[in-house]
Amino acid sequence: MVIELSASQVEKVVRAASHGGGMAMLFSGLADVRAILAAEPGQLEDSGLFRSLLTGLLMLASLPEDGSYVKSVELARLGDLSPSTTHRYLSTLVAVGLVDQHPGTRRYRRVHAG
């Protein structure tokens, strides 16, 4: 299965990114990622897709939208991943500024897109 964007969808992404809306655009698309993967979970098995990127997006989409923190083990369970793999994904997401780790509790939350 291949996911294709229409010309108007591509234009919308380009327009938003060029007007400083890069982060907001990314976060606004997470609900779509979650919906697509929920509707067709086997899509992650498609050899034409980069599984690691989809897994990272799914992990990002799994973080609460309300800004609350969650334990990495909760995300590991949701993604059916080992704790060490989940930690590597979260460390990467923290390093690029998409996820925040609370220093006291070591829980994670999505960085506000505003």
Secondary structure, DSSP 8 states (H G I E B T S, - for coil): ------HHHHHHHHHHHHTT-HHHHHHHHHHHHHHHHHH-GGGGG-TTS-HHHHHHHHHHHHS-TT---B-HHHHHHHHT--HHHHHHHHHHHHHTTSEEE-TTT--EEE----
